[in-house]
Amino acid sequence: MKLANQMKWVLEKNVMLVACMVDLYNVGTYNANTGFKADYLNELERMLEKVLPHAMLKAKPNLESRIRTLKRD
């Protein structure tokens, strides 16, 4: 069953998501031994809002779901 409110991810959004995650990692504020600390999704949402102002991406469920999908691929 396909959900009606599923969001389509275009290449530009994927590229910016990965770029912001790399920036977040390089800054080091949200780093942990096994990945990122708990509040990193909110910071990632703020960073993406600056570079993609009309994308309306939310930390949960949009970013959380997409990161899970990218890990799987």
Contacts in CASP RR format, 6 or more apart in sequence:
PFRMAT RR
TARGET T0000
AUTHOR 0000-0000-0000
METHOD contacts of the structure
MODEL  1
MKLANQMKWVLEKNVMLVACMVDLYNVGTYNANTGFKADYLNELERMLEK
VLPHAMLKAKPNLESRIRTLKRD
7 62 0 8 1.000
9 66 0 8 1.000
12 52 0 8 1.000
13 52 0 8 1.000
13 55 0 8 1.000
13 57 0 8 1.000
14 66 0 8 1.000
14 70 0 8 1.000
16 48 0 8 1.000
16 51 0 8 1.000
16 52 0 8 1.000
17 44 0 8 1.000
17 48 0 8 1.000
17 63 0 8 1.000
17 66 0 8 1.000
17 67 0 8 1.000
17 70 0 8 1.000
18 70 0 8 1.000
20 44 0 8 1.000
20 47 0 8 1.000
20 48 0 8 1.000
20 51 0 8 1.000
21 44 0 8 1.000
21 67 0 8 1.000
23 47 0 8 1.000
24 30 0 8 1.000
24 36 0 8 1.000
24 40 0 8 1.000
24 43 0 8 1.000
24 44 0 8 1.000
24 47 0 8 1.000
25 31 0 8 1.000
25 36 0 8 1.000
29 43 0 8 1.000
30 36 0 8 1.000
30 37 0 8 1.000
30 39 0 8 1.000
30 40 0 8 1.000
30 43 0 8 1.000
31 37 0 8 1.000
41 59 0 8 1.000
41 60 0 8 1.000
41 63 0 8 1.000
41 64 0 8 1.000
42 59 0 8 1.000
44 59 0 8 1.000
44 63 0 8 1.000
45 57 0 8 1.000
45 58 0 8 1.000
45 59 0 8 1.000
45 63 0 8 1.000
48 55 0 8 1.000
48 57 0 8 1.000
48 63 0 8 1.000
49 55 0 8 1.000
49 57 0 8 1.000
57 63 0 8 1.000
END
